[in-house]
């Protein structure tokens, strides 16, 4: 048994509250992070939503703050749509958080999809996948042991550029890929270190992705034991199952708007309902489950975290 009271077959991580609706609640966030460490969670994760109506604090900046509030908790972001970022500037920001946390950072990346506002970021929607892949290669070059970087790509040319400092974790922080389509999953195996199933996908869709992932790991000659698999799970637990579902869907609407099918993804209901839903995620292939409560603030998420640890996680096998 670990300190959260659950059996060790599934590893538990928790989301970090990012909503800033009435001013940044520094005290509430510090208390939340401290309690997450006390309860034995392995990591705290944030997400990226660079543009949109939901007032979310930017992920890497929030993780830099979280690094100063924690001692043991690993810190993750899932996922950065890195095709919308300058690769060298993003690499430097990731390095900063890795160093500020003394090597506790995990980085999720994805190229994004067709609905992204690529033009707002100066990115050609017809080449965003190629820019994503090349950008990741340039970031890895920037993190390499070479003090001066040379890189010749389609979109970027770097000639003898000095880059310092380097990340604490070598060769770089673990790269988690978010992916859905078979080609994207093949790309994840080719360029990544781990797989993170999206919170916006159902458990059934995740199970299919895991099958494709293991097929690709075998095809590309990579050891599944060295390629962790996780899934973000949006959830709400309440003694009233209908109220839990209403709260969960409202929280998802706040993040995703009217995205088709988003009401099908949360695990919501009584403690027993949530136990069953999380068990299904584990059975689908998640070795780590990222628990993402859907409260309006850090206080509500903290209440959910306590309820999950007390009434749910000890019963997930």
N, C-alpha and C positions, 0 to 999 in steps of 0.2 A: 504494500500500500504506500502511496506517496502522501505528501502532506495535505493534499486536497481531499484525501479519503477515497480516491478511486483506484481501481486496479491498474497496473502499469501497461496493459495491452494497448491502450490509447493514451496519447500524450495530449495534455490540455493546454491551450493558450487562450488568451482573452483579448477582446478588442479594447482599445484605449478611446475614451470619449473625445470626440472632436468638435461637437456642436458648440457654436458660440452665438447664441441667440440674444443674450442679455449681458454681454461682457464676459471676458475670459475668467472662469472660476478656478483660479490658481490653487486655492486651498482645497477645493473639492477634488481637483485632479491629483494633487499630491497625496491626499488621503486614499484615493482610489488606487493609485500605483503602489503605495506602501502596503495596502491591504492585499493586493494581488500577489505581491511577493510573499507576504505572511501566509497566504493560503496555498502557496506552492505552485502557482502557475509557472510554466516554463518561459513564456514570452507574452508580450503585449504588442498588438498590431494596430496599425492605422491604415487608412486607404487614401487614395488621391481622387479629388474631383476639382480639377483646375478651374473649370468654369461651370456655372450652374446656380440655381436658386438656393440651394442648401448651404447655410453658412458654416462650412467646415474649415477648421484651421489647417493650413498647409502641412503635409505629412512629415517631411524631413525636419522642418522647423519645430514641429511638435515633438518629434523624437529627440531632437537635441535637448529640449526642455526636460523630457522624460528621463534622459540619461543622467541629468543632474539630480533627479528625484529618486533614483533606484540604485541598487548595488549589484543585484544578481540577475534580474529579469532581462532576458533577451528582448530586443526591440526590432519589430519588423514593419515593413510597409508592403501592402499587397492590394493592387499593384500600381506601380508607376507606369503611365503610358509614355514610355521613354522616347517614342517617335516625336513627341511634342516638345522635347527638351533639347537644348544644345548638349552634345555628349560630353564635352570637356567640362562645362560648368556643372552638369549633373554628376559627373565622376568626382569633381572636387567637393560637392555638397555631401555625397555619400561618404567620401573619405573623412570629411569633418565629423559626421555623426559617428562613424566607426571609431574614430580616435577619441571623441568626447565620451563615448560609452566604453572605452577600453576593449574594443573588439566584440561588442554584443549585438551587432547589427545584422539583420537578414533583409535582403532586397528583392522584392517581387517586381517583375517587369512584364510588359506586353506591348504589342504594336498598336493596339486599339482597333476599332472597327469602322465601318462605313459611316456611322452616325456621328463620328467625332468632328469637331469644328476645326478641321485641319487648316483651312485658309486663315483662321484667326491667329494661328501660330506660324504662318509662313511656310507651311508644309504642303507639298503637292499630294493630294489625295490619291493620285495614281501610283505614287512611288513610296508610300509610307512604310510598307513592309521592308523594302530594300533599305530605306533610311534607318529603320529600326535595327536591322541586322548589322549594318555597317556601323551604326552608332554604338552598339554594344561591343563590337570588336575594338573600336577606338577607345571606349572606356576601359576595357581590359588592358589595352596597351598602356593607357595612362596609369593604371594600377600596377604595372609590371615593375620588376626590379631595375629596369633600365632608367638611369637618371635623366636621360634625354630621349624623347619619343620621336620616331619617324613613322609616318603612316600615309599611304597612298591609296585613296579610295575614290569611289565615284562621286561622292558628295563632299568629302573632306580630304584635304592634303595638309599634312603636318610635317614640317621639316626641322628636325633637330630642336624640338621644343623642350625646355627644362620643366619638369613637373615634380613638385614636392609639396607636402609630404605624401607618403604612401599609406594605404590602410594598415591597421594593425593586423587584421586577418589576411593571411596569405594563401593563395595569390590575390584574393580579394574576398569581400563578404560573400556568403552563399547567395547565388542567384536563383530565385524561385520564379518559375514561369507560370503565368496564367494563360490558358489555351483551351479552345473548344473543338475546333475542326481538326480532322486528322493531319492535315499539312502543318497546322500550327503546333500540334502535339509533337510531330516529328522534329520541328524546329526547336521545341523545348528540350528534347533529348539531345539534340545536336549542340546546343549552345548553353544549356542551363545545368543547374546542380540539383534541382528539386521541382516538384509540381504542386501548385496551389489551385484547387478547384474554386471557382467563383461562387460567392454567396448568392449571386443572382441566377444560379443554375440549380435545378432540382437534384435530389439525391439520385433519381433514376438516370438523369443525364450524366451526373458525375460517375456513376457506375460504368456507363459506356465509355467515358473518357479514360477511366483507369484501365479498362481492357485494351483500348487502343494504345495507351501509354506503355503497358507491359509488352505489347507486340512490338512497339518501336524500340524499346530498350533491348529486346532480344535481337531485333534486326540490326541495330547499330552496335551490338556487342558491349552494352553497358550493364553493369551489375545492378539489379533492382535494389539490392541491400544498400547500395551507396547513392540511391536516388529517392529521397524521402517524398512521401505523398501526403498532402494535407487538404482540408477543405474548410472554407469559411462557412459558418452556419448562422444565419439570422434566426433569433429565437426569442420567445417570451414565455415565461412560466407564470401561471396564475391558478388559483383554486377554481376560478370560473373559466372553463375552456373557451367559451364564446368571447368573453372579454379579452382573453389572451390573444386570440386570433385577431380581433379588432385592433388591438394595440400594435400587434406585429405588422399588420397590413398598413396601418397608418404610418408607422415608422418607415416602412419600405417605400411608401408613396412620397414621403419627405425626401428620400434619397434618390429614387429612380423615377419619380413622377408617375406617368401612366404607362410605363413599359409593359407591353403585352406579356401576360403570364407571370408577372412578378408576385402576384398573390399566391402562387403555387409553391413558392420556394421556402417560406419560413417553417421552422419547427416550433409549433405553438400549442399550448394547452395546459393541462394539469401536469404535475410533476411526472406522473406515470406516462402521459402522452409524450413528454419531452424525452424521457428515458428511452422510450420506444423509437422515437425519431432519431436520436443520436446513435442508438444501437444500429439502426439501418445505415447511417452514414459510415460507421466503422466497418460494418459488414461489406459495404460497397468498396472498401479499400483505403479508407483514410487512416493513416497511422497517427496523424496529429489532427485534432479538430480545433479550429479557431472559433470560439464561442463569441457571438456578436449580439449582445442585448440591443434592444431598439428603444431605449428610453429617450426622454426629451432632454436629459441632462445627466451629469456625472452621478448625481444622487440616485436617480432612478436606475442607472446602470449598476451602481454599487449594490442596491437592493437586489437586483436580479443576480448579480454575481454571488452574493451570500446565499440566495435561495438555491441556485444551481449547485453550489458546493455542499449545502446541507441536505438537499432533497433529491438531487438528480445524479450527480457524478458518481456517488458511491454505488449506484445500482446499474451503471453501464459496464458491461463485461467486455 
